Amino acid sequence: MVTVCDALIIRAQASLHDLEKEGLVEHSRNEAWLPWMRESIGILWREELLVAEAVKQCTLRGDDF
């Protein structure tokens, strides 16, 4: 379980980093929905990251699910 959580944590961190990096790139078209879309995707990645970290900690402590 910890290995799965570690893989999810790494994937979520990398995806959040990529999303932040893309936010700095200027787009040639003015599309008003892009900031909203980036924020929504970021929220989903942060949620995955937080859940994976919490499950990992519970597993390491030996908590019952």
C-alpha positions as CSV (number, residue, x, y, z in Angstrom):
1,M,0.0,0.0,0.0
2,V,2.8,2.4,0.8
3,T,4.4,1.8,-2.6
4,V,1.1,2.6,-4.3
5,C,0.8,5.8,-2.2
6,D,4.4,6.8,-3.0
7,A,3.7,6.4,-6.7
8,L,0.6,8.5,-6.5
9,I,2.3,11.2,-4.5
10,I,5.1,11.4,-7.1
11,R,2.7,11.6,-9.9
12,A,0.5,14.2,-8.3
13,Q,3.6,16.4,-7.4
14,A,5.0,16.1,-10.9
15,S,1.6,17.0,-12.4
16,L,1.1,20.0,-10.1
17,H,4.6,21.2,-11.0
18,D,3.9,20.8,-14.7
19,L,0.6,22.7,-14.3
20,E,2.4,25.6,-12.5
21,K,5.0,25.7,-15.2
22,E,2.4,25.8,-18.0
23,G,0.7,28.7,-16.2
24,L,3.8,30.8,-17.0
25,V,3.6,30.2,-20.7
26,E,1.7,32.8,-22.7
27,H,-1.0,31.5,-24.9
28,S,-1.5,32.9,-28.4
29,R,-5.3,32.8,-28.1
30,N,-7.2,34.5,-25.4
31,E,-9.4,31.8,-24.0
32,A,-11.1,32.8,-20.8
33,W,-11.8,29.2,-19.6
34,L,-8.0,28.3,-19.4
35,P,-7.4,29.7,-15.9
36,W,-10.5,28.1,-14.6
37,M,-9.6,24.7,-16.2
38,R,-6.0,24.9,-14.8
39,E,-7.3,25.6,-11.3
40,S,-9.9,22.8,-11.5
41,I,-7.2,20.3,-12.6
42,G,-4.9,21.6,-9.9
43,I,-7.6,21.0,-7.2
44,L,-8.0,17.4,-8.4
45,W,-4.2,16.8,-8.3
46,R,-3.9,18.4,-4.8
47,E,-6.8,16.2,-3.6
48,E,-5.0,13.1,-4.9
49,L,-1.8,14.1,-3.3
50,L,-3.5,14.8,0.1
51,V,-5.4,11.5,0.0
52,A,-2.3,9.5,-0.9
53,E,-0.3,11.1,1.8
54,A,-3.0,10.5,4.4
55,V,-3.5,6.8,3.4
56,K,0.3,6.3,3.5
57,Q,0.5,7.7,7.0
58,C,-2.4,5.6,8.2
59,T,-0.8,2.5,6.7
60,L,2.5,3.3,8.3
61,R,0.8,3.7,11.7
62,G,-1.1,0.5,11.3
63,D,-4.6,2.1,11.4
64,D,-7.6,0.0,10.4
65,F,-9.6,1.1,7.4
